[in-house]
Amino acid sequence: MDKTIINGQVATSLSINDRGLNYGDGFFTTAKVSQREVELWPLHIARLQQCATRLGFPELDIAALEVDVDALIAMAPSDDYVLKIVYTRGSGGRGYAPPTDAHIQRIVRLMPYPTQYQTLVETGLSLSIAQTRLAQQPLLAGLKTLNRLEQVLVKQEAAKASSDDMLVLDTTDNVIETSSANLLLYQQGQWFTPKLDQAGVKGVYLTHLSQHLAVREQRVNLATLFSVDALYCCNSLMGVIPINRLAHHDYNVDISKSVLSKALNNKGLG
C-alpha cells in the first residue's frame, strides 16, 4: 500500500511553485505504524512543532494532522507501515523570502514497511566511513528539514560500498550519525551519543531512549568509536540495531545484544 493525503484530501501532486520543491523550505518526520498505532506519536508531534517554531512556520494544526493520519491508517490492513509526514511552506514569496501569509502544505503518506530491519537486529549492521562530510550549521542542527542533499551524497557512496550503511562525520571530523540513524555508544556501564548542536538530526527514537536511559551527549571522534564496548544505530523505523563492523574494526554482536537487552529490560522497555 502507498497512499497519500494532502491537506485532508487524497492526492498525488503539489504545485510546481511549492517552496518545499524549490527551496527545501519544510520539514518532515517518519514513524512506524504497528497494529494501527503510530509508535512514539507524541515525540513525532513534538519534533514537527519544534521544526515549525525554529523555521518560523505558522502554528501547526495537529488535530487536522491526526484526522489525516487516522484516515490513511483506516484504509490499510492491520500491518506494519511507514508513516511519513511532510510540511512545506506552500507557494509564494519573492525568491527566497517567505510569504507573510504562508499557506502550509501538509502531506501524509503511508508506505510499506522495510523487511530487512528484523534481520539486521539479529545479525548487526556494518558501516563504512563516508568521505562526504556534514556542514556545521547550528541554526538547523538537530532538525529534520527537507534539505537532505548531504544524505543523498552519502547514499551515493553507500551504493558503492561493501557495508550496509555509512558513518558520517562533520567538516571538523566529529562523529555525527549514519546516513539515516543516530548512534548510541556503550562503554564501561555508560551510554552516550554524539552531540548534535552543530550538525546532524536528533532522532525521535534517540529522544525516546534518552528518556529512559542515562544517555550523555558529547563530542565523539573515530578513535572513541573504535574503543567502545558496543556500538549501535537507532531510528524510529529500525529501533536499535547493533553495529557488527566499522571499517576495519569488529564488534561482538552477541555482547552488544546482551548489554542492550539487559538495559532495556531493566527500564521495562524489553
Disulfide bonds with the S-S distance in Angstrom:
none
